[in-house]
Amino acid sequence: MPRAYYEDFKIGERRTTPARTITESDITTFAGLTGDWHPLHTDLTYAAQSPFGERIAHGLLVLSIGSALAFRLGQYEVLPKSFIAFYGMEDVRFTAPVKIGDTIHLEMEVQLLEPKDSDRGIVSTRNEIINQHGDVVCVFTTRILCGREPA
């Protein structure tokens, strides 16, 4: 059943998304869009001499793609119909590199439900982006502001 309100979320509930493979095209497109042409992402020779031994995806690219995977579960699995605003993202950490050809998915857990007032509440989730080897590559907390069920 689609979520409608803040009250439809429960602390401890978990969701796991479908996966997506990061491609060279993703990295090149992101570099062009953002202007971040750091050679660690875009220069084969430079990256080969780095601690990673090859090019890696931009952290913010991984965060963007990984967090958006949630919508592949269905819009109302992630955001209730009463969604008001993306309230924030906190405690972002990039914990392992993502290389071209790595496949990532997102695992989310509702950690906190904060009533804001009688009409709105904040849902906080802890999120882990995980690669095909089971390595956590990025962790972060998101907060969404949504409507509460009318009395």
C-alpha positions, 0 to 999 in steps of 0.5 A: 500500500502506498505511503500517504503520511508521516505515520506510515513509517516505522522505526527500524523498517528497512528497504533495499533497492535494485542495483545499478552499474557505474559506467565510464560514461557516468563519470565522463558525463558527471565531470562535464556537468560539474566541471570536476575533471580531476585526473583521479576520475578522468586520466587513466595514467594518473589514476594508475599511479594513485593508491586506487590503481585505476580511475574511480567515480566521483564521491558525489556521483556515487552519492547522487546515483546511489541515493536516487536508486531509492525511487526505483522502489516506487515513489511512495515507498520512499516519499509519502504522498504528503511529501513537503520537502527534502529537509537535509542530508547529514554525516556523509562519508565515502568509505571505499572507492567505486570503480568503473564497472562496480554495481551499487545498491542502496539499503535504507533504515528508518532511524528517527521519526520527529513530529514537527507540529500537528501538521508535519513530521520529519522522517530520518533514514540511515543509508548505505550504498553497497557494492557488488562485493558487499562493501559499504562505499558511502553512508549518510543520513537523509531527512524528509519533511512530510505531512501528518495524518489528519486527526 
